[in-house]
Amino acid sequence: MKKPEVNQYLKDCIADAYLVLLKEKPAGKITVDEIASRAGVGRVTVFRAFTSKEEIVTYKFIRMWEQYAELNDIRVRDRFDLSNAVPFFEYNYSIKHILSIVYAAGMQEALHESFYRIMVPGDRDDVFAEYRERFYAHGLYGLLDGWILHDFRETPAEMAQMIRGIVGGEGNG
């Protein structure tokens, strides 16, 4: 394996191990040694790969989205696009068990951070595009946050229709 692939594989192992541990106990009670042991890596590897437990979760959300987008041939995956509204909510519905674990651990900010990292690249010269992506990153997170807190009451299609109404002005309100 090439070095980046190894690093990504080890990061995936660490992230998966941490999510399993989050199901078992509160985030504050999980040690780096436990994460390393569960992941089958050394303690130093965890510290090299991540600076915090929140970063582990953020990484996992980004990786899962990248994998889902690749598997489902989602072409526009780094910014908001109405054509991706249904797949976006279907994806989140498919990982609702992980979202529930993260929310129960009080680590919602990691989800928000993943939106920001995916949608707002730091090397953009187009100020309008930067503001637009920030708007959508925060807005989509807000919609998803509400949907999670409402225990996924609406279907992914209903959520996609809601965002179309909000963005396109076709909503009820």
N, C-alpha and C positions, 0 to 999 in steps of 0.2 A: 504493500500500500504506500501511496505517496504521503508525505507528511501532513498536508492539509486534510486528507481523508482520514488519517489516523486521529488527528486532533478533533475532527468533527465526530468521528465514531466515539471517542472518549467523552466528548462533551454530551453526546446523546446518551451514553451510559450513565453519566452523572445526573443529567436532567431526569431521566427515567427513574433512577434510584431515588432521587429527591421526591418526585411525585408519589412514589409508592410509600415513602416514609411519611409524607404529609397526610396520607390516608390513615396512618396508624397513630400519629401523635401531633401535637401542636408544633408549629414551625419553630417557636422559641426553644423547644426542648430537643430539637434535632441538632446533633453535632456534626462537624465536618468529618470527624472520624467515622461516624455512622454512614454518612453519605458515601465516603470513599469505600468503606467496607462493602456496602450494598452494591456499589457500582463496580467493584473489583479492581479499583485503582488505588494508587497511593494518595495520601493526604495532600502532598505537594502538587499532585496533578490537579486536584480540585482547586487549589489556590492559584495555580497557573491559568486554569481555564476560566475561572469566574472570580469576580471581586466581592460578590454577595449572594445570598440565597435568592434575593429578588432577581438578580441578573440570570440565575439559573432558570427561573420560571419564564422570564422574558425571552431568553434564548429558545426555550422549548416551544413557546407560542409562535415565534418566528419560524422555527424549523417545521412545525406542523403545518403552518400556512403554506410555506414553500413546497412542501411535499404534496399537500392537497392540490395546490394550484397546478403543479406539474402533472400529477396523476389525472386531473380533470381538464387539462389543456386550457387553463385560464390564462389568457394572454396578457391582460392588463392586471398586474398583481401588486403594483407598488404605488397605486393611487386610486382614488374613488372613480368608479365608472358605473353608470346605471345598468349597463349590460351585465355587471357582476353582482348585482344586488341579491338575486336569488341564490347563486352559488355561495356568496359570502355568508348569508344566514343559514344555508344548508350546512356549510362547513362548521359554523359555530354550534349548530344543533347537534352535529355528529360528535362534537367533543364536549357536550354539556356535562358529562361526568367529570371531566378534568376541570372545566370552569367551576363546577360546584366545589371541588376539592380546594381550588385556589381561593375561591370566595370564602369558604369556611375557614381557611387559614388567614383571612384578612389580607391577602396579597393581591388585591385587585389592581393596584398600581402597576404591577408587572404586566398585566394585560394592556393597560393604557400605554405603558412604555413601548410595548411591542408594536402597537398601532403607530406610534410616533416614529419609531425606527424604520418601519416598513414604508410609511407614506411620506416622510419628510426628510429627504436626503439633505445632507449638510452642504453639498457642493453645488448648489444651484445658484445661477446668476439671475434668474428670472424671479424678481421679487413677487410679482403677482402669483406666479405658480407656487411659490413657497407659502404665501398666505392662504391660497386656496387649499393646498394639501394640509396645512395646519387646521384649517376650518373643518375639513372632512375627517381628519384623524380624530379630532376631539368630538365632533358630532357623531360619527359612527360609534366611537367608544361609548358615548352617552346613550345612544339607542340600544347597543348591546348590553350595557350595564342595566338599563331598565328592563330589558327582556329577561336577563338572568334573574334579577330581583323579583320579577313577576313569574318566575319558575317556568319560563318558556311557554306561556299561555297561548300566544299566537303561533301560527305556523310560519316557517321560513318565507313562504309566499306572501303571507299577510304582512310580515315585517318588510319585505321588499316593496310591497305596495305602499306601505307607510312611508318609506324613505322616498319613493317616487313622488308621493303627495307633498312631502316636506320640501324636497328640492325643486320639484316642478310646480309647486303651488296648487296641487290637485287634492290636498288633504281636506279633512272635515272641519278643521279649525280655522 
